[in-house]
Amino acid sequence: MPWRPMTSPDLDRVQELADRIHVDHPEDRDVLAERLELYPEGCHVLEEGGSVVGYALTHPWTFGEPPPLNERLRGIPPVPTTYYIHDVALLPGGRGKGHAADIAERVAEHARSEGFTNLSLVAVNGSRRFWERLGFRAEAVPGLETKLLSYGSDATLMVRDLTTAGRR
Ligand SMILES: CC(C)(COP(=O)(O)OP(=O)(O)OC[C@H]1O[C@@H](n2cnc3c(N)ncnc32)[C@H](O)[C@@H]1OP(=O)(O)O)[C@@H](O)C(=O)NCCC(=O)NCCS
């Protein structure tokens, strides 16, 4: 599949894509670069026709405590309790071909192989239905409501159990 590991030279393009795709959720280059530095095995880019048209940023994290947008993580928790999908984003031309579902499955396999029992993420931009198709369910965590609002009014914490078989 056309996904490959992200490397430092990809960061300018990834930042450009992030700015174009997530107009309402801008993140600084430093913040994206730190994800790659801290957990390169969780960072991927999608290439089509010789150009990067999408990216995925993922890393181990603490369940129920999604990192604030546009802030550095400052480290991976020593005892992480979730495998967190920070973002999967494709330019419109790269969508609708199963690429996002492919990388989500690859991420799930990686997380499972590292011993994680769940994946979690904050769904934004009306992506909740997409994640539901991949086996994620909305999860209410008391006290998280205000923090989620900083991601946007439709932001939803979603979880996928990795201890049961397959997606859907
Ligand atoms: C969300 C996103 C990554 C999905 O990418 P995509 O390439 O369309 O996804 P896929 O082609 O892999 O679709 C997988 C399945 O989900 C479905 N799907 C995709 N987007 C959907 C949506 N918004 N609502 C409902 N279903 C959706 C597809 O129809 C497909 O279903 P199928 O397996 O029955 O054919 C893409 O729309 C995107 O980059 N959006 C902007 C960034 C964003 O909001 N990312 C999520 C941040 S949490």
The ligand as a MOL file (V3000), in Angstrom:
LIG
                    3D

  0  0  0     0  0            999 V3000
M  V30 BEGIN CTAB
M  V30 COUNTS 48 50 0 0 0
M  V30 BEGIN ATOM
M  V30 1 C -11.6730 11.0260 7.6000 0
M  V30 2 C -10.7810 10.6610 6.4120 0
M  V30 3 C -9.3720 10.3650 6.9120 0
M  V30 4 C -11.3700 9.4220 5.7140 0
M  V30 5 O -10.5960 9.1380 4.5730 0
M  V30 6 P -11.1480 8.2600 3.3430 0
M  V30 7 O -10.0350 8.0910 2.3850 0
M  V30 8 O -12.3900 8.8340 2.8120 0
M  V30 9 O -11.4750 6.8930 4.0450 0
M  V30 10 P -11.5600 5.4550 3.3750 0
M  V30 11 O -11.6250 5.5600 1.8930 0
M  V30 12 O -10.4730 4.6190 3.9400 0
M  V30 13 O -12.9880 4.9870 3.9190 0
M  V30 14 C -13.2010 3.8280 4.7090 0
M  V30 15 C -14.6850 3.6660 4.8930 0
M  V30 16 O -15.2210 4.7640 5.6490 0
M  V30 17 C -16.2490 5.4130 4.8860 0
M  V30 18 N -16.1360 6.8540 5.1940 0
M  V30 19 C -15.1030 7.6710 4.9350 0
M  V30 20 N -15.3540 8.9120 5.4050 0
M  V30 21 C -16.5920 8.8560 5.9680 0
M  V30 22 C -17.4120 9.7960 6.6410 0
M  V30 23 N -17.0180 11.0680 6.8370 0
M  V30 24 N -18.6230 9.3790 7.0990 0
M  V30 25 C -19.0530 8.1100 6.9150 0
M  V30 26 N -18.2960 7.1480 6.3030 0
M  V30 27 C -17.0990 7.5330 5.8300 0
M  V30 28 C -15.9450 5.0760 3.4510 0
M  V30 29 O -17.1040 5.1440 2.6530 0
M  V30 30 C -15.4360 3.6490 3.5760 0
M  V30 31 O -16.5200 2.7470 3.7290 0
M  V30 32 P -16.4790 1.2680 3.0710 0
M  V30 33 O -15.3520 0.5280 3.7590 0
M  V30 34 O -17.8180 0.7000 3.3650 0
M  V30 35 O -16.2100 1.4660 1.6210 0
M  V30 36 C -10.7460 11.8120 5.3690 0
M  V30 37 O -12.0640 12.1680 5.0410 0
M  V30 38 C -9.9930 13.0450 5.8340 0
M  V30 39 O -8.7830 13.1650 5.6560 0
M  V30 40 N -10.7180 14.0190 6.4220 0
M  V30 41 C -10.1160 15.2760 6.8690 0
M  V30 42 C -9.2180 15.0620 8.0780 0
M  V30 43 C -9.9930 14.5150 9.2540 0
M  V30 44 O -11.0250 15.0330 9.6550 0
M  V30 45 N -9.4310 13.4560 9.8480 0
M  V30 46 C -9.9850 12.8250 11.0310 0
M  V30 47 C -9.4540 13.5150 12.2290 0
M  V30 48 S -10.0580 12.7330 13.7110 0
M  V30 END ATOM
M  V30 BEGIN BOND
M  V30 1 1 1 2
M  V30 2 1 2 3
M  V30 3 1 2 4
M  V30 4 1 2 36
M  V30 5 1 4 5
M  V30 6 1 5 6
M  V30 7 2 6 7
M  V30 8 1 6 8
M  V30 9 1 6 9
M  V30 10 1 9 10
M  V30 11 2 10 11
M  V30 12 1 10 12
M  V30 13 1 10 13
M  V30 14 1 13 14
M  V30 15 1 14 15
M  V30 16 1 15 16
M  V30 17 1 15 30
M  V30 18 1 16 17
M  V30 19 1 17 18
M  V30 20 1 17 28
M  V30 21 1 18 19
M  V30 22 1 18 27
M  V30 23 2 19 20
M  V30 24 1 20 21
M  V30 25 1 21 22
M  V30 26 2 21 27
M  V30 27 1 22 23
M  V30 28 2 22 24
M  V30 29 1 24 25
M  V30 30 2 25 26
M  V30 31 1 26 27
M  V30 32 1 28 29
M  V30 33 1 28 30
M  V30 34 1 30 31
M  V30 35 1 31 32
M  V30 36 2 32 33
M  V30 37 1 32 34
M  V30 38 1 32 35
M  V30 39 1 36 37
M  V30 40 1 36 38
M  V30 41 2 38 39
M  V30 42 1 38 40
M  V30 43 1 40 41
M  V30 44 1 41 42
M  V30 45 1 42 43
M  V30 46 2 43 44
M  V30 47 1 43 45
M  V30 48 1 45 46
M  V30 49 1 46 47
M  V30 50 1 47 48
M  V30 END BOND
M  V30 END CTAB
M  END
